């Protein structure tokens, strides 16, 4: 019972679950790649906005952000439906004995210094970490689409701020675009990590089941 309490009822809140899952799920290569792409985008856009006279029109920047927000809404909403339905189907079809194997089978952790967790807990961590990121990005895109539509009342405020602080407004919009673009790439890579961790957990549970049903284990139990 202590094993089940530690593995299933370990996390008491959503923020605590996120930060705990972050220790196990985060792939440094995905983070570095997203940061590098965001930095490259920032560098090229910075040169274009400040030094190329053909794209200094400020109205093009919000349009580009709205286009990215629209793409983010369509992508994240479709992937969230796939994630939730697939994960629910996985636990609906899994046998109780297989679920028990996932709880008692330790997951092979590559990172050093982290406590051991089960395959079940790693699978739940992977799903919740991906789910939180996708929901957060979807919320960001929805907020921008709802509060900053094309031709909305915000244009009077942004036009005034742009006239008073042209370079600052360009820089703020550019940083927001780099942040959202880097985050977009990161959540795409998160889907790969989630599927890989789920695949590993299923393989380990199958291996444990085969070991329990092997002739050597059967002879040991009979003896």
C-alpha positions in Angstrom: 0.0 0.0 0.0 2.9 2.4 0.7 4.2 1.8 -2.8 0.8 2.7 -4.3 0.6 5.8 -2.1 4.0 7.0 -3.2 3.5 6.3 -6.9 -0.1 7.2 -7.4 -1.0 9.8 -4.7 2.5 11.5 -4.6 1.5 14.9 -6.1 -1.0 17.1 -4.3 -1.4 20.0 -6.7 -1.1 20.9 -10.4 1.9 23.2 -9.9 3.7 20.7 -7.8 3.0 17.9 -10.3 4.3 20.2 -13.1 7.6 21.0 -11.4 8.1 17.4 -10.3 7.4 16.1 -13.8 9.7 18.7 -15.3 12.7 17.0 -13.5 12.1 13.7 -15.4 10.4 14.6 -18.7 12.4 17.7 -19.9 14.8 16.9 -22.8 17.7 19.3 -22.9 18.2 18.8 -26.6 14.6 20.0 -27.3 15.0 23.0 -25.1 18.4 24.0 -26.6 17.0 23.6 -30.2 14.0 25.7 -29.4 16.1 28.4 -27.9 18.6 28.4 -30.8 15.7 28.7 -33.3 14.1 31.6 -31.3 17.5 33.4 -31.1 18.0 33.0 -34.9 14.6 34.3 -35.6 15.2 37.2 -33.3 18.5 38.1 -35.0 17.1 38.0 -38.5 13.9 39.9 -37.6 15.9 42.4 -35.7 18.0 43.2 -38.7 14.9 43.3 -40.9 12.8 45.6 -38.7 15.5 48.1 -37.8 17.8 48.1 -40.8 15.7 47.1 -43.9 13.4 49.9 -45.0 11.0 47.6 -46.9 9.5 46.0 -43.8 9.5 48.8 -41.2 5.7 48.9 -41.4 4.6 48.3 -37.8 1.2 46.9 -39.0 2.9 43.8 -40.4 4.1 42.7 -36.9 0.7 42.2 -35.2 -0.6 40.5 -38.4 2.3 38.0 -38.2 1.5 37.4 -34.5 -2.2 36.9 -35.2 -1.3 34.4 -37.9 0.9 32.5 -35.5 -1.8 32.6 -32.9 -4.3 31.2 -35.3 -2.0 28.4 -36.3 -1.3 27.6 -32.6 -5.0 27.4 -31.8 -5.7 24.9 -34.7 -2.6 22.8 -33.9 -2.9 22.6 -30.1 -6.7 22.0 -30.1 -6.3 19.0 -32.6 -3.3 17.6 -30.7 -5.1 18.0 -27.3 -8.0 15.9 -28.6 -5.6 13.2 -29.8 -3.7 13.2 -26.5 -6.8 13.0 -24.2 -8.6 10.4 -26.3 -5.5 8.3 -26.8 -4.5 8.4 -23.1 -8.1 7.6 -22.0 -8.3 4.7 -24.4 -4.9 3.4 -23.2 -6.1 3.2 -19.6 -9.5 1.9 -20.6 -8.0 -1.1 -22.4 -5.1 -1.8 -20.1 -5.6 -4.9 -17.9 -5.4 -4.5 -14.1 -2.5 -6.9 -13.9 -0.6 -4.8 -16.6 -1.4 -1.6 -14.7 0.0 -3.2 -11.5 3.2 -4.2 -13.4 3.6 -0.6 -14.5 3.3 0.6 -10.9 5.9 -1.9 -9.6 8.3 -1.7 -12.6 11.0 1.0 -12.1 11.5 3.3 -15.1 15.1 3.5 -16.4 16.1 7.1 -15.7 19.0 8.5 -17.6 19.5 11.6 -15.5 21.6 11.2 -12.4 20.6 12.3 -8.9 16.9 11.7 -9.3 14.9 9.3 -7.1 13.5 6.2 -8.7 10.0 6.2 -10.1 7.7 3.6 -11.6 6.7 3.3 -15.3 3.2 4.2 -14.4 4.3 7.4 -12.7 6.6 8.3 -15.6 3.7 7.8 -18.1 1.4 10.0 -16.0 4.2 12.6 -15.7 4.8 12.6 -19.4 1.1 13.1 -20.2 0.5 15.8 -17.6 3.6 17.8 -18.6 2.7 17.7 -22.3 -1.0 18.5 -21.4 -0.1 21.5 -19.3 2.2 23.0 -21.9 -0.3 22.5 -24.7 -3.1 24.0 -22.6 -1.0 27.0 -21.6 0.1 27.7 -25.2 -3.5 27.4 -26.4 -4.6 29.8 -23.6 -2.0 32.3 -24.8 -3.1 32.1 -28.4 -6.8 32.4 -27.4 -6.1 35.5 -25.3 -4.2 37.2 -28.1 -6.9 36.3 -30.7 -9.8 37.5 -28.4 -8.2 40.7 -27.1 -6.2 41.7 -30.1 -8.3 41.0 -33.2 -7.6 42.6 -36.5 -9.1 46.2 -36.5 -10.0 46.0 -32.8 -10.0 48.9 -30.3 -6.5 48.1 -29.2 -5.2 49.7 -32.5 -5.7 53.2 -31.0 -3.5 52.3 -28.0 -0.8 50.6 -30.0 -0.7 53.3 -32.6 -0.2 56.0 -29.9 2.5 53.9 -28.2 4.2 53.2 -31.5 4.3 56.9 -32.3 5.8 57.8 -28.9 8.1 54.7 -28.5 8.7 53.3 -31.9 11.8 51.2 -31.2 10.5 49.9 -27.9 7.2 48.7 -29.4 9.0 47.0 -32.2 11.3 45.3 -29.7 8.4 44.1 -27.5 6.5 42.7 -30.4 9.7 41.0 -31.7 10.4 39.4 -28.3 6.9 38.2 -28.0 7.1 36.6 -31.5 10.4 34.9 -30.6 9.1 33.6 -27.3 5.9 32.2 -28.9 7.8 30.7 -31.9 10.3 29.0 -29.6 7.5 27.7 -27.4 5.6 26.5 -30.4 8.6 24.4 -31.5 9.1 23.1 -28.0 5.6 21.7 -27.7 6.0 20.0 -31.0 9.1 18.2 -29.6 7.2 17.4 -26.4 4.8 15.2 -28.4 7.8 13.1 -29.5 9.0 12.7 -25.9 5.5 11.8 -24.6 5.1 9.0 -27.2 8.6 7.7 -26.5 8.1 7.5 -22.8 4.8 5.8 -23.2 6.4 3.3 -25.6 9.2 2.6 -23.1 6.7 2.0 -20.3 4.6 -0.4 -22.4 7.7 -2.3 -23.4 8.9 -2.7 -19.8 5.5 -3.9 -18.7 5.5 -6.5 -21.5 9.0 -7.6 -20.6 8.1 -8.0 -16.9 5.0 -10.1 -17.9 7.1 -12.3 -20.1 9.6 -12.8 -17.3 6.9 -13.8 -14.9 5.4 -16.3 -17.3 8.7 -17.8 -18.4 9.5 -21.5 -17.7 12.3 -20.6 -15.3 10.1 -18.5 -13.1 7.4 -21.2 -13.2 9.8 -23.9 -12.1 11.0 -21.7 -9.2 7.5 -21.1 -8.0 6.6 -24.8 -8.2 9.8 -25.7 -6.3 
